[in-house]
Amino acid sequence: MPIVLFLILVILVAQFGFWDTFQGVLGAVGVVVLLVALLIAAGAVGVGMVMKRMR
């Protein structure tokens, strides 16, 4: 599986150039980080609501 990701990255560099590909990869990583942060925040709100009801 990692070889497929490497080949996709090589193709992107060949098509768009290094810096455009680098920005795309950083953007994708940023989206994943924001999604994880959103899931953690939603989980915290859910736990808070459950704890409030149990009181």
C-alpha positions as CSV (number, residue, x, y, z in Angstrom):
1,M,0.0,0.0,0.0
2,P,2.7,2.6,0.7
3,I,4.2,2.1,-2.7
4,V,0.8,3.1,-4.2
5,L,0.8,6.3,-2.2
6,F,4.4,7.0,-3.2
7,L,3.5,6.5,-6.9
8,I,0.5,8.9,-6.6
9,L,2.8,11.5,-5.0
10,V,5.3,11.1,-7.8
11,I,2.6,11.5,-10.4
12,L,1.4,14.7,-8.6
13,V,4.9,16.1,-8.5
14,A,5.3,15.4,-12.2
15,Q,2.0,17.1,-13.1
16,F,1.9,20.1,-10.8
17,G,5.4,20.7,-9.7
18,F,6.9,20.3,-6.2
19,W,5.5,23.3,-4.4
20,D,1.9,22.9,-5.6
21,T,2.0,19.2,-4.6
22,F,3.6,20.2,-1.2
23,Q,0.8,22.7,-0.6
24,G,-1.8,20.0,-1.5
25,V,-0.3,17.5,0.9
26,L,-0.1,20.1,3.7
27,G,-3.7,21.0,3.0
28,A,-4.8,17.4,3.2
29,V,-3.0,17.0,6.5
30,G,-4.6,20.1,7.8
31,V,-8.0,18.9,6.9
32,V,-7.4,15.6,8.7
33,V,-6.1,17.5,11.8
34,L,-9.2,19.7,11.8
35,L,-11.5,16.7,11.4
36,V,-9.9,15.0,14.4
37,A,-10.2,18.2,16.5
38,L,-13.9,18.4,15.5
39,L,-14.5,14.8,16.5
40,I,-12.8,15.4,19.8
41,A,-14.8,18.5,20.5
42,A,-18.1,16.7,19.5
43,G,-17.1,13.8,21.8
44,A,-16.5,16.2,24.7
45,V,-19.8,17.9,24.2
46,G,-21.6,14.5,24.1
47,V,-19.9,13.4,27.3
48,G,-20.8,16.7,28.9
49,M,-24.4,16.2,28.0
50,V,-24.5,12.6,29.3
51,M,-22.8,13.7,32.5
52,K,-25.4,16.5,33.0
53,R,-28.3,14.1,32.5
54,M,-26.9,11.6,35.0
55,R,-26.7,14.2,37.7
